[in-house]
């Protein structure tokens, strides 16, 4: 929703946070192809056996086993504004950061705040509202913000370090999927499209409400899903888009994914925006990073391709489970008000790639 108030250094309602950032939300992540090049020559030290999950498969968080009953989950996530409202920005950033704990099957314990703000350009009340938004999300998750770190920056940045706990046998990695598993997506795609429309000042009030609704919805079903042995792999869909995060599952598990595009849930207005020709710059960077590993059918339209690579901020859980468990997983998601959750495809034996139909 456009903000028509004249900018004021003391009035938070007059500030358009997105004007301070070159990219918003998870759309400002470094593109996967660039990230791969940056990390290509980084030598990994000898890893201790109790480090159950590290950097080897680009998973959502690190997991370290404390004993036979407990493992600690540690993750961090922060970004520049995806919306102009300071309170909503804080809520979205905090929800997104805690998502990685849930995606590993864990229960959050506490968080630390990461704050970078251009002091003197953004009113202090706006910064307080950002912090309040993050605080309220953590309160909803049942955890405290126990500390953090802050610096003076050129762009507004906010996020959290998330610390959680999980039983070592219930960790849900992104590389344990099995041939024959079905793929379930818990939230609809399209947040990047709505964000692009917001930045252009063309997003309706209804579209903004949808955007905030989905990006502030905690992925709490991950806790219950961790107890299901037939859920073999799990991740959350964020800045690399559905195709990118599914490709990580395929590469980690050495499988081919078959995705039925028409089965993929999409926010209705985001579909309309995509069909109008809108796409984010991050979407194009994501697609370039996939290379030939995402295969489209002949005649596949550009707007559909853009949705597959659309960067999602605080996106849904992507779940690989045995076919006989699909009904139970969907029932669990629907009971927690994830009514858009759908089976979107399956995993089969083959090279590590995503094939779209």
Secondary structure by P-SEA (a helix, b strand, c coil): cccccccccccccccccccccccccccccccaaaaaaaacccccccccccccccccccccbbbbbccccbbbbbbbbbbccccccaaaaaaaaaaaaaaaaaaacccccbbbbbbbcccccccaaaaaaaaaaaaaaaaaacccccccccccccbbbbbbbcccccccccccccccccccbbbbbcccccaaaaaaaaaaccccaaaaaaaaaaaaccccaaaaaaaccccccccccccccaaaaaaaaaaaacbbbbbccccccccaaaaaaaaaccccaaaaaaaaaacccccccccccaaaaaaaaccccbbbbbbbbcccaaaaaaaaaaaacccccccccccccccbbbbcc
